[in-house]
Amino acid sequence: MLRRLVTSTRARICALCCLVALANWGCGQVKETIPDLVPVSGKVMYQGKPLADAIVTFFSAEGEEEPTELNNIYRPSGKTNAQGEYELAWGEHPGAPPGNYRVCISATHLVPDPNDPAEQINESLIPTEYNGAKTSGLKADVKEEGGDNFNFDLQ
C-alpha cells in the first residue's frame, strides 16, 4: 500500500514537472527590436544664446507610436550641454529612426513656490509653447542617410 502511494506520488510529481517544462518551453527572455537608427544632433539657442540643460524630444508626426515588444514607447530625445548642443538617443541607443517629427523643447529651473516658500516648483526658462510638440511649431525630417543636424533658434 505504501509502495503504491509513493509510486503514485512520484508519477504525479513527474507529470507536474513535465507540464511546467512544457509551459515554459520557448519562453526565453523577450528582446526589444531596435529600429534602424541614424545619428541626429543639433544646437538650441534662446534669444541668441545657447540654451543649456534643455530637453529636446522628437515626437512622430505620422500618428500613433508603436510600442515595443515590452510595451515601451521610446521617443528620440537628448539634453543640451552648456553650448546648447544635443545628440538624440532612442532609449539607451544613440540616434533616431528616420521619419518626420514634431519637436518640443523644455528648459526649467527650481524656484520657491509663491504659495509655500519652503517648497520649490519648476519654472520654465523659455516660452511654454515650446514645451508641447503640437504647440512648438518645430519640425524635423530625419533622413535615412543620417548625420542630420537640427538647430533651433527660439525667441
N, C-alpha and C positions, 0 to 999 in steps of 0.2 A: 504494500500500500504506500509506504513512504517512498519507495523507489519510483513508483508511478507518479506521485506528486512532484518529486524532484525532476523527473524527466519531462513532465508536463510544464513545469515552471521554466525549465531551460528552453523548451520549444517556444514558449510564449516570449521569453526574453529575446531569443534569436529572431523570431518573427518581427518583434518590435524594432530591433536594431536594423533589420533589413528594410523595414518601412521608413525609418528615419534616414537611412542611407539613400534610398530611392527619392525621398522628398528633397534631399539636399543635392542630389546629383545635378550637375550643371549650374548650380547656384554659386558661381565664383563671384568675386568682387566686381561690381558693375563699374566700368570706367566711363568717364565723360568723353564724348567725341569733341576734339578740339578742331574748330573750323580752320581753314587756311587763313593765316594772319599775315598782315603786311605792316611794316614799320610806319608809324604816324607820330609826328611831333609838331611843335609849333611854339608860338610865343603869345602871351596875353599881356596887353598894355591897357592901362586905365588912365585916362586924361594925360596921355603922353608918357606915362611912367610904367615900368614893369610891375605887374601885379603878382606879388609873392604869396605863396601858400593858398592859392585858389584851386578849387577842384573843377576840372574840365571833364564833362561827361557827354558822350555821344549816344543819342537815342536813335534807334532805327526809324527812318522816315517812311518806311514801306509797310507800316502797320504793326500788327501784333508780333511780339518777340516770342520765339520758340524756346521753351525750357529745355535744358539738357536732360540726359538720361537720369540724373539725380535730382531733377526738378528744380534746377538753379537757372536763374536768368542773369546772364552777365552782360554788362554794358561796358564798352571800352571807356576807360577813364584814366586820368592822371592828375598829378598835383604839380603846380608850378613851383620852381625854385626861386631864389632871390632875384634872378634876372628875368623872371616871368616865363621861363622855358618849361615845357612839359613833354612827356612822352607817354603815349597811351599804352594800356595793358588790358587784355581781356582776361579777367580773373587774375591769376598769377602768371599768365603768359604774355610776353611783350607783343604789342601790335594790336590791330583791329581787323575784323573781317571786312573785305571790300563791300561797298554799298553806300547808299545815300543816308545821311544822318542829319538830325536836328541837334543842335549843341546847346548845352546850358553850362553856365559858369557861376560858381558860388564862392564867395570870399567873406568870411565873418571874423569877428573877434569878440571876446567876452567883455561886457560892461556891467556895472552894477544895475540891478533891477530897480527901476524907479519906485515900484510898489513895496520892495523889500530890499534895502541896501545890503543886507547880509547875503543875499543871493545874487547870482550873475546870470545874464541872458546873452544869447548870441545877437550881435548887431551886424547887419550887412555893410560891407565896405564899398559895395557897388550898388547901383540901382537894382531893386529886387526883380525887375522884369528879366534880367539875365539869369535868374535862378531857375526859370522854367524853360523846358525845351520848346513849348508851344508859344511862349511869350518873348523869348530872347531875340528871335529873328535871325539867329546864327545858324548857318548850314555848312555841311562839308560833304564832299563826294569822294570817298576813298576808292582809289583805283586799284585794280588787281596787280599792277606792276609794283605798287608800294612806293615807299620813300616820300609819301605825301607830307607836306608841311603846311599846316593851317594856322595862320596868325590872326588874332582877334584884337581889334583896337576898340575898346569900349569907351563910351563917352558919358 
